[in-house]
Amino acid sequence: RMTEKLARERGIDITPIYMAYDSIVQRARNDLVALPLQGGFDELFFIDADTGWGAGEFIAICKSPFPICAGLVPLKVYPTVYNYVPYKEDDKYFKHNLRTPDATLKMRQAHGMAEIPVAFTGTAFLCIDSQVLYKLSETEKSYQYPDPFTGEVSTHWDFFGGGPMFDT
């Protein structure tokens, strides 16, 4: 609840939505993306159930000027590596392509800023502006899917995979 309290103090209105009914993570993400596209939300912030975070980290990402911003999340491997792929010009910081904490810190220091542009990031701790989703929805395949609680059918987009197979 610390995150919600700090968000209120900083003027950020959040509506926590917990997805617990779907074992297919990609489909659950697609369900969540439908919410801002159908109105009412300016941004969508994904936080995976197994991701730890601090309230300050959440606020920093919410306040980012970038339309897509993610926090570092370690992959479930040892040694620890993070869930992003750097741009080619930043490959020089990484030995054997491993995005370790030390190498990531060196890259961040070289960039001289808290937010580092990357080629790819995971969705475990990710905030997306709804305008990005609107733009993507213009070209992404959509499908009809029933709400698991009401049965009401609505439009969803297959941004993350996990939707129905179209060519069966």
Backbone as CSV, one residue per row, in Angstrom:
resi,resn,N_x,N_y,N_z,CA_x,CA_y,CA_z,C_x,C_y,C_z
1,ARG,0.813,-1.207,0.000,0.000,0.000,0.000,0.852,1.264,0.000
2,MET,2.162,1.112,0.256,3.065,2.264,0.285,3.093,2.959,-1.080
3,THR,3.070,2.160,-2.146,3.088,2.733,-3.484,1.842,3.575,-3.722
4,GLU,0.684,3.066,-3.336,-0.566,3.815,-3.520,-0.546,5.109,-2.707
5,LYS,-0.045,5.043,-1.486,0.019,6.226,-0.621,0.935,7.289,-1.235
6,LEU,2.130,6.893,-1.650,3.079,7.833,-2.236,2.537,8.403,-3.546
7,ALA,1.879,7.568,-4.339,1.294,8.052,-5.592,0.272,9.155,-5.314
8,ARG,-0.609,8.937,-4.338,-1.601,9.967,-3.983,-0.908,11.259,-3.561
9,GLU,0.138,11.129,-2.742,0.875,12.307,-2.282,1.513,13.065,-3.440
10,ARG,1.891,12.355,-4.496,2.544,12.973,-5.656,1.559,13.346,-6.763
11,GLY,0.263,13.192,-6.489,-0.755,13.588,-7.466,-0.944,12.593,-8.593
12,ILE,-0.591,11.356,-8.356,-0.756,10.310,-9.365,-1.944,9.445,-8.964
13,ASP,-2.948,9.421,-9.811,-4.146,8.617,-9.557,-3.918,7.226,-10.140
14,ILE,-3.938,6.203,-9.297,-3.741,4.843,-9.789,-4.952,3.984,-9.445
15,THR,-5.185,3.025,-10.307,-6.247,2.041,-10.107,-5.614,0.664,-10.221
16,PRO,-5.279,0.045,-9.105,-4.684,-1.295,-9.187,-5.691,-2.307,-9.750
17,ILE,-5.243,-3.074,-10.689,-6.065,-4.125,-11.287,-5.247,-5.409,-11.200
18,TYR,-5.791,-6.387,-10.528,-5.085,-7.650,-10.341,-5.672,-8.688,-11.289
19,MET,-4.813,-9.311,-12.060,-5.245,-10.353,-12.997,-4.907,-11.707,-12.388
20,ALA,-5.916,-12.454,-12.032,-5.668,-13.730,-11.366,-6.383,-14.892,-12.032
21,TYR,-7.096,-14.645,-13.106,-7.935,-15.689,-13.679,-7.351,-16.336,-14.920
22,ASP,-6.193,-15.908,-15.358,-5.676,-16.414,-16.627,-4.240,-16.886,-16.454
23,SER,-3.969,-18.130,-16.790,-2.613,-18.658,-16.652,-1.747,-18.335,-17.866
24,ILE,-2.329,-17.791,-18.903,-1.560,-17.388,-20.084,-1.244,-15.900,-19.924
25,VAL,-0.004,-15.606,-19.544,0.388,-14.238,-19.230,0.161,-13.303,-20.413
26,GLN,0.482,-13.759,-21.619,0.316,-12.903,-22.787,-1.148,-12.499,-22.977
27,ARG,-2.062,-13.427,-22.794,-3.479,-13.105,-22.955,-3.927,-12.146,-21.846
28,ALA,-3.446,-12.355,-20.627,-3.782,-11.438,-19.529,-3.282,-10.027,-19.852
29,ARG,-2.084,-9.918,-20.417,-1.582,-8.596,-20.805,-2.468,-7.984,-21.892
30,ASN,-2.876,-8.790,-22.849,-3.779,-8.283,-23.889,-5.090,-7.804,-23.281
31,ASP,-5.607,-8.519,-22.286,-6.828,-8.090,-21.594,-6.611,-6.723,-20.945
32,LEU,-5.475,-6.545,-20.302,-5.187,-5.276,-19.647,-5.036,-4.135,-20.645
33,VAL,-4.417,-4.398,-21.790,-4.234,-3.364,-22.809,-5.583,-2.864,-23.324
34,ALA,-6.577,-3.722,-23.317,-7.906,-3.302,-23.780,-8.471,-2.185,-22.904
35,LEU,-8.096,-2.130,-21.627,-8.658,-1.121,-20.713,-8.369,0.316,-21.145
36,PRO,-7.107,0.719,-21.356,-6.891,2.100,-21.796,-7.398,2.349,-23.214
37,LEU,-7.384,1.328,-24.049,-7.869,1.526,-25.412,-9.381,1.725,-25.455
38,GLN,-10.068,1.209,-24.483,-11.519,1.394,-24.431,-11.893,2.605,-23.579
39,GLY,-10.891,3.324,-23.090,-11.133,4.590,-22.405,-10.903,4.548,-20.915
40,GLY,-10.522,5.703,-20.381,-10.445,5.846,-18.946,-9.064,5.837,-18.319
41,PHE,-8.035,5.416,-19.031,-6.698,5.371,-18.447,-5.702,6.058,-19.377
42,ASP,-4.825,6.868,-18.797,-3.796,7.560,-19.579,-2.575,6.690,-19.816
43,GLU,-2.289,5.817,-18.852,-1.132,4.936,-18.940,-1.495,3.570,-18.392
44,LEU,-0.718,2.612,-18.813,-0.871,1.253,-18.305,0.475,0.835,-17.736
45,PHE,0.471,0.398,-16.486,1.711,0.007,-15.814,1.605,-1.469,-15.471
46,PHE,2.436,-2.281,-16.099,2.489,-3.712,-15.802,3.461,-3.940,-14.645
47,ILE,3.050,-4.740,-13.666,3.960,-5.212,-12.626,3.655,-6.695,-12.427
48,ASP,4.612,-7.532,-12.772,4.414,-8.965,-12.591,4.337,-9.313,-11.109
49,ALA,3.604,-10.351,-10.792,3.396,-10.772,-9.405,4.699,-11.134,-8.707
50,ASP,5.690,-11.595,-9.460,6.955,-11.996,-8.832,8.029,-10.912,-8.927
51,THR,7.611,-9.674,-9.189,8.540,-8.559,-9.291,8.485,-7.727,-8.017
52,GLY,9.639,-7.484,-7.426,9.718,-6.608,-6.267,10.037,-5.194,-6.720
53,TRP,9.515,-4.196,-6.007,9.794,-2.819,-6.362,9.617,-1.936,-5.135
54,GLY,10.186,-0.750,-5.226,9.993,0.263,-4.209,9.024,1.305,-4.731
55,ALA,8.331,1.954,-3.809,7.355,2.979,-4.204,8.028,4.094,-5.006
56,GLY,9.246,4.464,-4.617,9.967,5.515,-5.345,10.280,5.128,-6.780
57,GLU,10.591,3.854,-7.008,10.851,3.372,-8.374,9.591,3.483,-9.224
58,PHE,8.461,3.097,-8.645,7.184,3.191,-9.351,6.893,4.650,-9.734
59,ILE,7.062,5.564,-8.786,6.790,6.981,-9.029,7.721,7.526,-10.115
60,ALA,9.004,7.166,-10.050,9.967,7.649,-11.046,9.562,7.231,-12.458
61,ILE,9.117,6.011,-12.603,8.699,5.545,-13.929,7.416,6.248,-14.357
62,CYS,6.485,6.423,-13.449,5.242,7.146,-13.774,5.523,8.580,-14.217
63,LYS,6.504,9.213,-13.607,6.833,10.615,-13.905,7.787,10.762,-15.096
64,SER,8.236,9.657,-15.668,9.169,9.722,-16.796,8.537,10.470,-17.969
65,PRO,9.334,11.271,-18.676,8.803,11.968,-19.851,8.673,11.058,-21.081
66,PHE,9.152,9.830,-20.971,9.134,8.920,-22.109,7.809,8.151,-22.178
67,PRO,7.287,7.911,-23.370,5.994,7.215,-23.491,6.059,5.728,-23.150
68,ILE,7.251,5.164,-23.146,7.465,3.779,-22.700,8.664,3.814,-21.766
69,CYS,8.470,3.334,-20.548,9.556,3.344,-19.575,9.445,2.086,-18.721
70,ALA,10.573,1.445,-18.479,10.577,0.204,-17.706,11.654,0.257,-16.634
71,GLY,11.434,-0.498,-15.580,12.437,-0.662,-14.544,13.229,-1.929,-14.792
72,LEU,14.423,-1.970,-14.249,15.246,-3.166,-14.390,14.664,-4.299,-13.556
73,VAL,14.550,-5.438,-14.170,14.067,-6.635,-13.483,15.052,-7.757,-13.794
74,PRO,15.546,-8.432,-12.759,16.472,-9.538,-13.028,15.741,-10.738,-13.614
75,LEU,16.381,-11.372,-14.571,15.850,-12.622,-15.100,16.099,-13.712,-14.060
76,LYS,15.437,-14.807,-14.189,15.569,-15.897,-13.214,16.733,-16.816,-13.589
77,VAL,17.927,-16.231,-13.601,19.148,-16.968,-13.928,20.264,-16.506,-12.997
78,TYR,21.323,-17.297,-12.941,22.501,-16.910,-12.193,23.698,-17.011,-13.117
79,PRO,24.591,-16.058,-13.168,24.597,-14.822,-12.409,23.460,-13.891,-12.844
80,THR,23.185,-12.883,-12.027,22.091,-11.953,-12.285,22.326,-11.185,-13.571
81,VAL,21.330,-11.199,-14.434,21.303,-10.357,-15.631,19.907,-9.743,-15.719
82,TYR,19.834,-8.591,-16.404,18.574,-7.843,-16.476,17.803,-8.104,-17.767
83,ASN,16.540,-7.685,-17.744,15.565,-7.981,-18.787,15.520,-6.937,-19.900
84,TYR,16.634,-6.614,-20.492,16.633,-5.673,-21.616,17.737,-6.046,-22.593
85,VAL,17.658,-5.471,-23.779,18.711,-5.625,-24.790,19.158,-4.217,-25.165
86,PRO,20.443,-3.917,-25.017,20.925,-2.568,-25.336,21.010,-2.353,-26.847
87,TYR,21.120,-1.101,-27.221,21.420,-0.787,-28.615,22.854,-1.211,-28.920
88,LYS,23.147,-1.444,-30.182,24.471,-1.937,-30.610,25.616,-1.085,-30.064
89,GLU,25.442,0.255,-30.069,26.538,1.117,-29.625,26.867,0.935,-28.138
90,ASP,25.981,0.289,-27.384,26.243,0.041,-25.971,26.751,-1.374,-25.700
91,ASP,26.921,-2.174,-26.731,27.441,-3.538,-26.556,28.804,-3.556,-25.871
92,LYS,29.562,-2.493,-26.026,30.923,-2.430,-25.470,30.965,-2.563,-23.958
93,TYR,29.850,-2.339,-23.286,29.811,-2.420,-21.823,29.584,-3.849,-21.314
94,PHE,29.257,-4.771,-22.206,28.811,-6.092,-21.782,29.738,-7.194,-22.267
95,LYS,30.225,-7.981,-21.339,31.059,-9.126,-21.665,30.142,-10.308,-21.972
96,HIS,30.337,-10.938,-23.095,29.537,-12.087,-23.533,28.039,-11.773,-23.591
97,ASN,27.720,-10.492,-23.866,26.317,-10.096,-24.026,25.498,-10.180,-22.740
98,LEU,26.139,-10.292,-21.579,25.417,-10.421,-20.313,25.148,-9.038,-19.725
99,ARG,23.884,-8.736,-19.473,23.480,-7.445,-18.917,23.517,-7.519,-17.392
100,THR,24.714,-7.611,-16.852,24.912,-7.748,-15.408,24.693,-6.393,-14.723
101,PRO,24.490,-6.416,-13.405,24.338,-5.147,-12.683,25.542,-4.211,-12.862
102,ASP,26.767,-4.736,-12.769,27.960,-3.886,-12.917,28.044,-3.273,-14.312
103,ALA,27.817,-4.077,-15.335,27.882,-3.578,-16.711,26.769,-2.564,-16.972
104,THR,25.603,-2.818,-16.412,24.483,-1.886,-16.584,24.795,-0.548,-15.923
105,LEU,25.399,-0.592,-14.752,25.779,0.646,-14.061,26.800,1.429,-14.883
106,LYS,27.785,0.741,-15.470,28.776,1.415,-16.319,28.091,2.093,-17.512
107,MET,27.145,1.393,-18.125,26.431,1.973,-19.258,25.631,3.200,-18.802
108,ARG,24.980,3.087,-17.674,24.182,4.212,-17.157,25.070,5.415,-16.864
109,GLN,26.221,5.177,-16.244,27.149,6.266,-15.947,27.657,6.914,-17.233
110,ALA,27.920,6.118,-18.247,28.382,6.657,-19.524,27.300,7.508,-20.188
111,HIS,26.062,7.110,-20.047,24.959,7.893,-20.615,24.702,9.164,-19.808
112,GLY,25.064,9.139,-18.517,24.907,10.312,-17.686,23.466,10.673,-17.357
113,MET,22.597,9.667,-17.369,21.190,9.923,-17.051,20.562,8.676,-16.424
114,ALA,19.486,8.883,-15.710,18.829,7.766,-15.023,18.153,6.821,-16.010
115,GLU,17.554,7.380,-17.051,16.829,6.556,-18.026,17.703,6.327,-19.246
116,ILE,17.890,5.069,-19.574,18.781,4.688,-20.663,17.946,4.141,-21.816
117,PRO,18.134,4.654,-23.022,17.409,4.069,-24.159,17.935,2.669,-24.471
118,VAL,17.019,1.731,-24.688,17.395,0.353,-25.015,16.576,-0.120,-26.208
119,ALA,17.066,-1.163,-26.857,16.390,-1.703,-28.032,15.174,-2.546,-27.660
120,PHE,15.228,-3.190,-26.502,14.152,-4.087,-26.068,14.133,-4.125,-24.556
121,THR,12.935,-4.204,-24.000,12.807,-4.418,-22.559,11.632,-5.347,-22.302
122,GLY,11.690,-6.024,-21.190,10.594,-6.901,-20.809,9.426,-6.107,-20.245
123,THR,8.356,-6.796,-19.929,7.140,-6.141,-19.455,6.896,-6.326,-17.960
124,ALA,7.850,-6.880,-17.221,7.624,-7.192,-15.811,7.417,-5.954,-14.947
125,PHE,7.951,-4.791,-15.351,7.807,-3.533,-14.609,7.853,-2.418,-15.643
126,LEU,6.752,-2.231,-16.346,6.720,-1.415,-17.562,5.507,-0.509,-17.586
127,CYS,5.736,0.755,-17.927,4.661,1.735,-18.073,4.588,2.177,-19.536
128,ILE,3.377,2.144,-20.087,3.156,2.523,-21.488,2.066,3.580,-21.536
129,ASP,2.344,4.685,-22.213,1.350,5.726,-22.414,0.249,5.199,-23.335
130,SER,-0.986,5.528,-23.052,-2.098,5.011,-23.856,-2.008,5.465,-25.310
131,GLN,-1.362,6.600,-25.587,-1.221,7.053,-26.977,-0.380,6.068,-27.790
132,VAL,0.600,5.442,-27.162,1.400,4.405,-27.835,0.495,3.231,-28.195
133,LEU,-0.345,2.843,-27.258,-1.249,1.713,-27.493,-2.259,2.032,-28.591
134,TYR,-2.775,3.259,-28.609,-3.695,3.650,-29.682,-3.014,3.534,-31.044
135,LYS,-1.782,4.014,-31.116,-1.035,3.963,-32.383,-0.789,2.505,-32.804
136,LEU,-0.377,1.676,-31.878,-0.134,0.263,-32.185,-1.419,-0.455,-32.602
137,SER,-2.530,-0.071,-32.011,-3.799,-0.741,-32.324,-4.253,-0.495,-33.767
138,GLU,-3.691,0.521,-34.407,-4.044,0.801,-35.803,-3.542,-0.288,-36.749
139,THR,-2.496,-0.994,-36.349,-1.913,-2.001,-37.238,-1.937,-3.416,-36.670
140,GLU,-2.163,-3.572,-35.376,-2.148,-4.904,-34.753,-3.480,-5.612,-34.976
141,LYS,-3.417,-6.923,-35.150,-4.642,-7.710,-35.298,-5.479,-7.607,-34.031
142,SER,-6.777,-7.495,-34.231,-7.674,-7.483,-33.077,-8.510,-8.760,-33.107
143,TYR,-9.107,-9.077,-31.977,-9.980,-10.236,-31.889,-11.031,-9.969,-30.823
144,GLN,-12.093,-10.702,-30.876,-13.168,-10.586,-29.892,-12.951,-11.638,-28.818
145,TYR,-13.091,-11.215,-27.564,-12.847,-12.141,-26.462,-13.803,-11.812,-25.324
146,PRO,-14.412,-12.830,-24.714,-15.375,-12.559,-23.640,-14.695,-12.236,-22.303
147,ASP,-15.280,-11.294,-21.591,-14.833,-10.981,-20.238,-15.104,-12.215,-19.379
148,PRO,-14.116,-12.712,-18.644,-14.315,-13.957,-17.885,-15.307,-13.819,-16.727
149,PHE,-15.627,-12.586,-16.331,-16.559,-12.388,-15.211,-17.977,-12.117,-15.685
150,THR,-18.093,-11.364,-16.805,-19.431,-10.972,-17.264,-19.878,-11.710,-18.511
151,GLY,-18.920,-12.255,-19.262,-19.244,-12.904,-20.527,-19.409,-11.917,-21.671
152,GLU,-19.353,-10.624,-21.370,-19.497,-9.601,-22.405,-18.301,-9.648,-23.347
153,VAL,-18.575,-9.715,-24.643,-17.518,-9.802,-25.647,-17.028,-8.396,-25.979
154,SER,-15.694,-8.242,-26.015,-15.114,-6.946,-26.374,-13.882,-7.164,-27.245
155,THR,-13.426,-6.072,-27.839,-12.271,-6.122,-28.729,-10.974,-6.119,-27.922
156,HIS,-10.064,-6.990,-28.314,-8.727,-7.062,-27.737,-7.727,-7.038,-28.889
157,TRP,-6.487,-6.680,-28.577,-5.415,-6.659,-29.566,-4.346,-7.643,-29.139
158,ASP,-3.723,-8.283,-30.104,-2.752,-9.336,-29.810,-1.330,-8.768,-29.739
159,PHE,-1.127,-7.755,-28.883,0.179,-7.121,-28.736,1.236,-8.073,-28.194
160,PHE,0.837,-8.992,-27.334,1.794,-9.826,-26.617,1.708,-11.295,-26.996
161,GLY,0.982,-11.628,-28.043,0.752,-13.028,-28.357,-0.240,-13.599,-27.363
162,GLY,-0.561,-14.837,-27.494,-1.472,-15.460,-26.545,-2.936,-15.343,-26.911
163,GLY,-3.219,-14.557,-27.943,-4.602,-14.450,-28.428,-4.934,-15.691,-29.241
164,PRO,-6.111,-15.689,-29.838,-6.492,-16.857,-30.615,-5.583,-17.057,-31.824
165,MET,-5.438,-18.293,-32.250,-4.670,-18.555,-33.465,-5.556,-18.200,-34.639
166,PHE,-5.105,-17.292,-35.485,-5.915,-16.790,-36.574,-5.939,-17.721,-37.773
167,ASP,-4.828,-18.367,-38.047,-4.721,-19.202,-39.252,-4.682,-20.666,-38.844
168,THR,-5.820,-21.225,-38.447,-5.834,-22.627,-38.055,-6.458,-23.481,-39.140
